[in-house]
């Protein structure tokens, strides 16, 4: 596991298309100012032009704070905005094809809801795997059955790339998830709908910092 990348994936703040963009923008800025190391633009309803505009806004914000920017699903939008990476799901561009189009150093994440899928993604050169749902979540009603904290932790210990827990994750779950072995957590509602996004970010980063360094997993040995 890349320890440097794992550190930069401690918290991925995911945007919420159900929240008006003018309301999200200041909350995302507050989260980044508090130390959020990564943001993912996730929007399945806006036009390509709007996605590029918002991705460029986020690129400026994340760059100012030394954070990573990922775009969900859309490699074209990610490349147009100069994002650091893309996160791909089952119905998106195959990872191998995305890698051929991506420039050197571009990060590619892949969703997985089983250990087999996570292992397949790692073998196909995914830089990290988003595993979930941890719990049932209204933001992705078509997701598979919840894996729970122990289930996600088991996947994290079995693959050689960082695992980010996603799906129904709340700030209060962070400590247990880090203890279970995940590299990071991804939150939607927990940040962009929070009354104090900065406090949420500080809580999660403190939970990560309070744990001893994770041992090298067997899959990466």
Secondary structure, DSSP 8 states (H G I E B T S, - for coil): --HHHHHHTSEEEE--TTS-HHHHHHHHHHHHHTT--EEEE--SSS-HHHHHHHHHHHHHHHHHTT-EEEEES-HHHHHHHT-SEEEE-TTSS-HHHHHHHS-TT-EEEEEESSHHHHHHHHHTT-SEEEE--SS--GGGTT--S--HHHHHHHHHHHSSSEEEE-SS--GGGHHHHHHHT-SEEEESHHHHT-S-HHHHHHHHHHHHHTS------GGG-
